[in-house]
């Protein structure tokens, strides 16, 4: 009898664990836009999107207002085209707004940050954000720094035994 009660208790906790994982999965996946809920689509072109991926957040003033729905390459300009779904509650974003690819924390996930412009006209469904700033790629910055250091080192090191030329008045 006691064995049967223990089996039921263990089964209950297993079911509880599965339910907790299910809830956690949906919370992390940000399923607020699943089911084709309201909203409108915007696109923006970037020369480098870093590690931005579909499902990433779109934020305005630090508040999540949408998500990245797709990423493709423009065959003419070879730039990344980022499609974003913005909540219907935010239909008043000025059409001269800027989009930046930002990083949450030092090495965190990347997201699209919108900076509102001053225009009185709003972006419409299917609109394109004209002003963009690409992702800050840490590897590129380190590479540029190291290249600069190597060039400085080769310029400052002249011939090993040469004395500097005297200054003439």
C-alpha positions, -999 to +999 in steps of 0.1 A: +000+000+000+028+024+009+046+016-024+015+025-044+012+059-026+049+066-033+044+058-070+015+082-072+035+109-054+065+105-078+041+106-108+026+138-095+060+155-092+070+143-126+038+158-141+045+190-122+080+192-135+068+187-171+042+214-167+069+238-152+092+232-182+062+237-206+053+271-189+090+281-188+094+273-225+065+295-235+077+324-213+111+323-228+098+320-263+078+352-260+046+337-275+027+369-272+027+372-310+018+336-318-015+331-336-011+360-359-021+386-334-024+423-343+005+444-353+022+458-384+054+450-402+084+473-407+117+466-425+152+481-421+185+475-440+217+469-421+252+464-434+260+440-405+235+424-381+260+406-359+242+377-342+207+391-345+181+363-351+144+359-358+125+362-325+148+389-311+131+418-294+124+452-309+125+479-282+117+516-280+131+534-249+139+500-234+103+487-237+096+457-259+072+467-286+077+439-311+100+412-324+121+404-354+102+381-378+127+375-405+161+382-419+171+381-455+197+395-479+189+422-505+203+408-537+211+442-551+228+459-522+239+428-503+227+442-471+207+424-444+170+432-445+154+428-411+116+424-409+100+434-376+064+429-363+054+459-341+024+458-317-007+477-328-004+498-296+026+515-311+013+528-345+025+563-339+063+558-344+076+587-365+086+578-401+121+594-396+129+571-367+163+553-365+169+516-359+201+503-342+212+468-334+222+468-297+234+442-273+218+435-239+248+435-216+285+431-226+280+397-244+242+393-242+217+388-269+212+413-296+180+432-303+167+461-325+165+494-307+143+522-322+150+558-316+120+580-325+124+609-349+106+642-349+083+638-379+045+641-375+039+613-400+040+578-386+054+546-401+028+525-418+024+487-423+051+476-448+071+508-441+109+510-442+131+526-416+157+547-435+182+555-408+200+524-394+232+517-374+247+482-377+258+459-349+288+466-329+310+436-336+336+432-308+359+410-330+362+438-356+371+464-330+398+441-315+411+434-350+414+471-358+431+477-324+457+450-330+463+461-366+469+497-353+493+484-326+513+464-351+515+494-375+527+517-347+553+491-336+567+488-371+569+527-375+585+534-342+612+507-346+638+521-370+672+505-377+686+490-345+719+509-342+709+542-359+711+573-338+686+600-344+696+629-367+706+660-349+682+689-351+693+719-372+684+754-362 
